[in-house]
Amino acid sequence: MKSSKSPGPFCVRGGVLISGGATAGHLLPGLAVADELVKRGWEKNKIAFVGSVRGIEVSMVPAAGYRLKALPGRGLNGRRLSISNFRNLLAILWAVLRGIVLVGRCRPGIVLSLGGYAALPASVGAIVFKVPLVLAEQNSAASGVNRLLTKYARAAAVPHPGTGLKNEIVTGNPVRESVIAADRLGRSSRSALQWPLKEPVVVAFGGSLGSRRINEAIWQAAINSDLPLIYHVVGERDWHMLPDDLPENIRPVAYDEELPKAIAAADLIVCRPGGSTVAEISILGVPAILIPLPQAPNDHQRRNAQWLMDADLATIVEDEDLDGVRLSREMTRMLDKFRVQGDPDIERRKRSIGPRDATQRVADVVVNHCSTFLPAD
């Protein structure tokens, strides 16, 4: 590929600027698309990210080998009037001004919005400087930022129809290559994880930050001696709260960078139905107990969960109803319902409903709408 002279330390002139992050759910699809573009011959220095100083992208993007511009700001806490929301709004407006300047200086060939407050600055910059804007929505109900941007976007890559965005292209939700690799490994990962080869295993987690509600329910359920092995990804935020008297069948870890391997090797998942998590579960075909976050914008987690429930791959437990007793009962019921009769990996793959080429489809949308920069033949 021909490379142009870079006019500055952070410049993707004619390339791709991926806007958004804050949580793994928003960021991971963007990283998956970036890696796919590199596979197609794009230079890494023509792909960069703009995110939040408070987001997980601060560590994950540089670790993946891409440049990052982290801007100030944090999401608003609902629509209520408060001093903290006023401060957050001022920080977002300052970030938007910086995002406009950044896009004006870098002049990318396209901006890909991942949604969420961290996507707003560079996306507004794309609108101001008439740079093609494409939205990548991870959820069944579009985020507030992507709904705000939709009238200016050339296209919106969505997991399912009916997100409310204009110019929808149903692509599925991009997933990490590690998810596809985990699907191939399946139960063979159990030996490395030191799990029993034939007994049921439950994997519980609460997203990149963890979930206090899920964590406490797992710890309450631990008194039930009949529960199987539970691999519990607590999250670093609540790691200090870990009880000292957990039984041996609860195996807690603060964080797992290779979580898809654990999901593919499990019999049951307990988690929040974020967009990326639902996409991974749908591909890996593992049954799930889903606890939608009540304050999720536009109730998008419930709609994500409903898609898996309609496919008979999940059950929904309300956040307010979740405790150790309810969780124990649901785990027992789901493990009985999906009791393995034959080869567990064959049965799991038969339940798979997610598109495995979603990353390639979204990359196609990006390439088709990029105004100036294409990889050399």
Backbone torsions as a table, in degrees:
resi	resn	phi	psi	omega
1	MET	NA	140.5	177.5
2	LYS	-76.1	136.6	179.6
3	SER	-112.7	139.5	178.7
4	SER	-97.0	158.7	179.3
5	LYS	-66.8	129.2	-177.6
6	SER	-81.7	124.0	-179.2
7	PRO	-80.9	-0.8	-178.9
8	GLY	-167.3	170.3	-177.8
9	PRO	-68.1	-25.8	177.7
10	PHE	-126.7	92.7	-176.9
11	CYS	-146.1	132.1	176.3
12	VAL	-126.7	46.8	-176.3
13	ARG	-53.8	118.1	-178.7
14	GLY	80.2	-1.4	-176.9
15	GLY	-102.0	-148.5	-174.3
16	VAL	-116.8	127.0	174.0
17	LEU	-110.7	117.6	-178.2
18	ILE	-100.4	120.5	-169.2
19	SER	-111.9	119.9	176.8
20	GLY	136.2	179.0	-178.0
21	GLY	148.0	-126.6	-177.1
22	ALA	77.4	-51.4	176.9
23	THR	-121.1	160.9	178.6
24	ALA	-62.7	-33.9	-179.9
25	GLY	-59.0	-38.8	176.3
26	HIS	-78.7	-40.0	-170.1
27	LEU	-76.4	-43.0	-171.2
28	LEU	-57.4	-41.4	175.8
29	PRO	-60.4	-36.0	178.1
30	GLY	-65.2	-42.1	177.0
31	LEU	-64.7	-38.4	178.9
32	ALA	-62.6	-42.6	179.1
33	VAL	-66.5	-41.6	178.1
34	ALA	-59.0	-45.8	179.4
35	ASP	-63.2	-36.6	178.6
36	GLU	-66.1	-39.6	177.5
37	LEU	-64.1	-38.7	176.8
38	VAL	-62.8	-40.6	176.9
39	LYS	-59.1	-31.5	-177.9
40	ARG	-84.7	-0.5	175.8
41	GLY	109.8	2.8	177.2
42	TRP	-73.8	140.8	175.9
43	GLU	-74.4	140.4	-179.7
44	LYS	-61.7	-30.9	-178.7
45	ASN	-76.9	2.0	172.4
46	LYS	-104.9	11.8	177.1
47	ILE	-131.3	126.4	-179.8
48	ALA	-144.6	163.5	-176.7
49	PHE	-119.1	146.0	169.5
50	VAL	-122.9	122.0	-176.2
51	GLY	-142.4	-150.4	-174.8
52	SER	-113.0	144.0	176.8
53	VAL	-65.7	-18.6	-179.4
54	ARG	-94.8	-2.8	-170.5
55	GLY	-93.3	167.1	179.7
56	ILE	-68.0	-16.6	179.1
57	GLU	-63.7	-23.7	-179.4
58	VAL	-57.1	-34.3	178.0
59	SER	-99.7	-38.5	-171.3
60	MET	-74.9	-37.0	-177.1
61	VAL	-68.0	-51.3	176.3
62	PRO	-60.3	-35.5	179.1
63	ALA	-63.8	-29.3	178.4
64	ALA	-83.9	-4.6	176.0
65	GLY	92.9	15.1	179.9
66	TYR	-111.6	155.2	177.6
67	ARG	-81.5	149.3	-177.7
68	LEU	-135.4	135.4	167.7
69	LYS	-110.8	110.2	-177.5
70	ALA	-96.9	123.6	-176.7
71	LEU	-108.7	160.2	-179.2
72	PRO	-72.2	169.9	175.5
73	GLY	120.9	159.9	172.6
74	ARG	-153.0	160.8	-176.0
75	GLY	-66.3	155.9	176.9
76	LEU	-77.6	145.7	178.5
77	ASN	-89.4	82.4	-177.2
78	GLY	70.2	-158.9	-178.2
79	ARG	-108.4	9.1	-176.7
80	ARG	-74.8	151.7	177.0
81	LEU	-80.5	127.2	178.6
82	SER	-160.2	161.1	178.1
83	ILE	-63.8	-40.6	-178.9
84	SER	-64.8	-40.1	177.9
85	ASN	-66.2	-37.0	177.7
86	PHE	-63.1	-42.9	177.7
87	ARG	-64.7	-41.6	179.3
88	ASN	-62.8	-39.6	179.4
89	LEU	-63.9	-43.3	177.8
90	LEU	-60.9	-41.3	179.4
91	ALA	-64.6	-39.2	178.5
92	ILE	-65.3	-42.6	179.4
93	LEU	-63.2	-39.1	176.8
94	TRP	-64.9	-40.2	178.0
95	ALA	-65.0	-37.6	178.9
96	VAL	-63.1	-43.0	177.7
97	LEU	-59.9	-43.4	178.9
98	ARG	-67.5	-35.4	177.6
99	GLY	-65.3	-38.6	177.3
100	ILE	-62.5	-45.6	178.5
101	VAL	-61.8	-41.5	-178.2
102	LEU	-62.3	-47.6	179.9
103	VAL	-65.5	-39.2	177.8
104	GLY	-61.5	-36.4	179.5
105	ARG	-76.9	-39.7	-174.0
106	CYS	-85.0	-30.8	-178.5
107	ARG	45.6	64.0	176.9
108	PRO	-67.6	164.3	175.9
109	GLY	-80.4	-17.2	179.5
110	ILE	-164.7	150.1	171.5
111	VAL	-118.1	128.1	178.1
112	LEU	-106.2	114.3	-179.8
113	SER	-89.9	126.7	177.9
114	LEU	-93.4	0.0	-179.2
115	GLY	84.0	170.4	-176.9
116	GLY	83.0	164.2	-175.0
117	TYR	-60.1	-30.2	-177.9
118	ALA	-69.9	-16.4	179.7
119	ALA	-83.9	-15.2	-171.0
120	LEU	-66.5	-46.5	-173.0
121	PRO	-56.5	-55.2	-177.6
122	ALA	-70.5	-29.8	179.4
123	SER	-67.3	-41.0	175.3
124	VAL	-64.0	-38.2	175.8
125	GLY	-59.4	-38.7	177.8
126	ALA	-62.9	-40.9	179.5
127	ILE	-65.4	-44.1	-177.8
128	VAL	-61.8	-42.3	-175.3
129	PHE	-100.1	13.5	174.7
130	LYS	57.2	37.6	172.9
131	VAL	-85.9	136.0	179.2
132	PRO	-53.8	133.3	-179.0
133	LEU	-118.8	127.7	175.5
134	VAL	-122.1	137.5	179.2
135	LEU	-100.0	140.1	171.8
136	ALA	-119.5	108.4	-177.9
137	GLU	-101.6	130.2	-177.1
138	GLN	-92.9	-16.8	-170.4
139	ASN	-112.9	161.2	179.2
140	SER	-68.5	-24.4	173.1
141	ALA	-117.9	125.5	-171.4
142	ALA	-65.0	148.6	176.3
143	SER	-67.5	158.7	-179.6
144	GLY	-60.5	-38.9	-179.8
145	VAL	-65.6	-45.5	179.3
146	ASN	-66.6	-33.2	175.2
147	ARG	-65.7	-36.4	178.4
148	LEU	-66.6	-34.8	-174.6
149	LEU	-88.6	-14.5	-165.8
150	THR	-58.7	-34.0	-178.1
151	LYS	-68.2	-16.4	-178.8
152	TYR	-103.0	-6.1	-172.2
153	ALA	-89.1	144.6	176.2
154	ARG	-70.6	-35.3	-177.6
155	ALA	-159.5	161.6	176.1
156	ALA	-132.8	114.9	175.5
157	ALA	-83.4	120.3	-172.1
158	VAL	-127.6	154.9	-179.9
159	PRO	-75.2	-33.5	-178.4
160	HIS	-144.7	156.3	176.1
161	PRO	-68.7	155.8	175.6
162	GLY	90.3	22.9	178.6
163	THR	-75.7	-15.8	-177.6
164	GLY	95.8	0.8	179.4
165	LEU	-92.3	149.7	177.4
166	LYS	-78.3	156.7	176.1
167	ASN	53.9	44.1	-179.7
168	GLU	-64.5	138.1	168.1
169	ILE	-126.3	114.8	-177.0
170	VAL	-77.7	109.4	-176.7
171	THR	-114.0	-19.1	-164.0
172	GLY	85.0	174.2	-176.7
173	ASN	-101.0	123.3	178.9
174	PRO	-57.7	139.6	176.6
175	VAL	-125.5	159.5	179.3
176	ARG	-64.2	150.6	174.7
177	GLU	-59.5	-28.2	179.1
178	SER	-63.9	-24.7	177.1
179	VAL	-70.5	-43.9	178.1
180	ILE	-65.0	-39.0	177.4
181	ALA	-64.9	-40.2	179.0
182	ALA	-64.4	-35.8	177.9
183	ASP	-61.7	-39.2	178.8
184	ARG	-67.9	-36.4	-178.0
185	LEU	-74.7	-43.9	179.3
186	GLY	54.4	-131.1	-175.7
187	ARG	-69.3	-14.9	-178.9
188	SER	-63.8	-17.1	178.0
189	SER	-74.5	-12.9	-174.3
190	ARG	-62.7	-35.6	-179.3
191	SER	-62.5	-46.2	179.5
192	ALA	-65.0	-32.7	179.4
193	LEU	-80.7	-7.5	-177.6
194	GLN	60.1	43.3	175.5
195	TRP	-100.9	155.8	172.8
196	PRO	-62.6	141.5	-174.1
197	LEU	-76.1	-28.4	-174.1
198	LYS	-118.7	-20.8	-179.1
199	GLU	-78.2	152.0	-180.0
200	PRO	-67.0	146.4	177.7
201	VAL	-132.7	135.1	177.5
202	VAL	-108.9	135.1	174.6
203	VAL	-110.9	125.2	-178.3
204	ALA	-122.5	134.7	178.2
205	PHE	-157.4	166.9	-175.4
206	GLY	-130.1	31.1	-178.1
207	GLY	89.7	-177.2	-173.9
208	SER	-64.2	-27.6	-179.9
209	LEU	-97.1	-13.0	-175.2
210	GLY	89.6	169.5	-179.9
211	SER	-135.1	117.4	179.6
212	ARG	-60.5	-41.0	-177.9
213	ARG	-63.3	-46.2	180.0
214	ILE	-67.4	-41.7	-179.7
215	ASN	-58.9	-48.0	-177.7
216	GLU	-65.7	-35.6	178.3
217	ALA	-66.1	-39.1	177.2
218	ILE	-62.8	-44.9	-178.1
219	TRP	-67.2	-35.9	176.0
220	GLN	-68.0	-38.6	-178.9
221	ALA	-69.7	-17.1	-175.9
222	ALA	-62.4	-18.7	179.5
223	ILE	-72.6	-14.9	178.5
224	ASN	-81.9	106.4	-175.0
225	SER	-71.5	-11.2	-178.9
226	ASP	-86.0	-4.8	-178.0
227	LEU	-71.1	150.0	177.0
228	PRO	-76.3	-175.4	174.3
229	LEU	-62.1	129.7	177.3
230	ILE	-117.7	116.0	175.6
231	TYR	-89.5	108.8	-167.5
232	HIS	-111.2	110.4	175.0
233	VAL	-88.9	100.0	-169.5
234	VAL	-73.6	-38.7	-171.3
235	GLY	95.8	140.8	-175.2
236	GLU	-66.5	-26.3	-177.8
237	ARG	-63.9	-37.2	-177.4
238	ASP	-106.6	6.7	-175.4
239	TRP	-59.1	-34.5	-179.3
240	HIS	-68.3	-14.6	-179.1
241	MET	-91.6	0.7	-175.2
242	LEU	-57.9	124.6	179.5
243	PRO	-63.1	151.4	-179.5
244	ASP	-83.5	-17.1	-171.3
245	ASP	-110.6	32.3	178.5
246	LEU	-68.4	140.7	177.7
247	PRO	-70.9	169.0	-175.2
248	GLU	-67.0	-22.2	-178.5
249	ASN	-78.4	-4.6	173.0
250	ILE	-102.9	117.4	-179.7
251	ARG	-114.2	95.2	-176.4
252	PRO	-85.7	145.3	169.2
253	VAL	-136.7	151.9	-179.7
254	ALA	-73.4	-39.7	-176.0
255	TYR	-158.1	150.5	179.4
256	ASP	-134.6	107.5	-179.8
257	GLU	-68.6	-19.6	-179.0
258	GLU	-112.8	42.1	-176.8
259	LEU	-58.0	-36.7	178.0
260	PRO	-54.9	-33.7	177.1
261	LYS	-62.0	-43.9	179.7
262	ALA	-65.7	-40.8	180.0
263	ILE	-61.9	-46.7	-177.6
264	ALA	-65.3	-27.1	-178.0
265	ALA	-90.4	-4.5	-174.1
266	ALA	-90.7	167.0	174.5
267	ASP	-99.0	-21.3	-175.5
268	LEU	-158.1	144.5	179.6
269	ILE	-117.9	142.2	171.8
270	VAL	-123.3	119.7	-173.7
271	CYS	-167.5	173.9	168.4
272	ARG	-80.3	143.8	-179.7
273	PRO	-89.2	60.7	172.1
274	GLY	-66.5	161.9	-174.9
275	GLY	-59.2	-48.2	-178.6
276	SER	-68.0	-39.4	178.7
277	THR	-62.5	-44.8	179.0
278	VAL	-62.7	-39.2	178.2
279	ALA	-62.2	-42.7	-179.3
280	GLU	-66.5	-43.5	178.5
281	ILE	-62.3	-40.9	-177.2
282	SER	-64.9	-33.7	177.9
283	ILE	-76.8	-42.2	-176.1
284	LEU	-78.7	-17.8	173.8
285	GLY	69.9	30.0	-179.1
286	VAL	-97.9	129.3	178.4
287	PRO	-60.5	153.4	-173.7
288	ALA	-143.6	148.1	165.5
289	ILE	-103.0	116.9	-172.5
290	LEU	-111.0	132.9	-179.7
291	ILE	-119.3	94.0	-178.2
292	PRO	-62.0	140.3	176.0
293	LEU	-72.7	120.4	-173.7
294	PRO	-59.4	-36.7	-176.1
295	GLN	-92.5	14.1	178.1
296	ALA	-61.9	130.8	-177.7
297	PRO	-54.6	135.7	177.4
298	ASN	58.4	20.1	179.9
299	ASP	52.1	37.4	-173.2
300	HIS	-67.9	-29.3	-179.5
301	GLN	-66.9	-36.0	177.4
302	ARG	-64.4	-40.4	179.8
303	ARG	-69.0	-35.7	173.8
304	ASN	-60.7	-47.1	-177.9
305	ALA	-64.3	-37.2	-177.6
306	GLN	-62.3	-34.5	178.9
307	TRP	-61.2	-44.2	178.1
308	LEU	-70.7	-35.6	179.2
309	MET	-66.5	-39.9	178.0
310	ASP	-63.4	-26.7	177.6
311	ALA	-88.1	7.7	-179.8
312	ASP	58.9	36.7	179.0
313	LEU	-113.5	-2.0	-174.8
314	ALA	-155.4	162.5	168.0
315	THR	-126.9	153.4	-177.2
316	ILE	-110.1	132.0	172.6
317	VAL	-119.7	128.1	179.9
318	GLU	-65.9	143.6	-179.1
319	ASP	-56.3	-41.9	-177.4
320	GLU	-70.4	-18.8	-179.2
321	ASP	-95.3	-6.2	-173.9
322	LEU	-80.8	120.7	170.1
323	ASP	-149.1	-176.9	-175.5
324	GLY	-62.6	-39.8	-178.7
325	VAL	-65.6	-48.4	-179.2
326	ARG	-64.2	-41.1	-179.0
327	LEU	-65.2	-42.6	177.8
328	SER	-58.7	-44.5	-179.1
329	ARG	-63.8	-43.4	-178.7
330	GLU	-69.0	-37.6	178.4
331	MET	-63.2	-44.2	179.0
332	THR	-61.8	-43.5	-178.8
333	ARG	-64.9	-45.2	-177.8
334	MET	-69.4	-37.4	178.2
335	LEU	-66.7	-36.2	175.6
336	ASP	-67.4	-42.8	-178.1
337	LYS	-62.8	-39.2	-176.7
338	PHE	-107.2	31.8	178.7
339	ARG	-59.1	132.4	-176.2
340	VAL	-69.5	128.2	178.6
341	GLN	-105.5	-31.2	-178.9
342	GLY	-129.7	-137.2	176.7
343	ASP	-69.6	118.9	-174.0
344	PRO	-62.6	-35.2	-179.4
345	ASP	-72.7	-35.6	176.3
346	ILE	-65.3	-43.6	178.7
347	GLU	-63.7	-40.4	179.9
348	ARG	-63.2	-44.6	-177.2
349	ARG	-69.0	-27.4	175.9
350	LYS	-66.1	-28.1	179.8
351	ARG	-83.4	-8.6	-176.8
352	SER	-64.5	130.5	-179.5
353	ILE	-125.4	-4.6	-175.0
354	GLY	-88.6	144.3	177.5
355	PRO	-70.5	128.3	-179.2
356	ARG	-81.1	-11.8	-177.8
357	ASP	-107.2	21.7	-178.2
358	ALA	-61.2	-39.7	179.8
359	THR	-60.7	-43.8	179.5
360	GLN	-65.3	-37.4	179.4
361	ARG	-65.2	-43.1	179.0
362	VAL	-67.4	-39.2	176.8
363	ALA	-60.8	-36.9	176.7
364	ASP	-61.2	-42.0	179.4
365	VAL	-62.4	-42.7	179.1
366	VAL	-61.5	-48.8	-178.3
367	VAL	-62.7	-42.0	-176.4
368	ASN	-66.0	-25.3	-176.8
369	HIS	-107.6	-2.2	177.8
370	CYS	-68.6	130.5	-169.5
371	SER	-79.9	-30.2	-168.9
372	THR	-132.8	-32.6	-166.0
373	PHE	-109.6	122.7	175.5
374	LEU	-132.2	147.7	178.8
375	PRO	-65.9	148.8	178.7
376	ALA	-70.6	153.8	177.6
377	ASP	-68.3	NA	NA
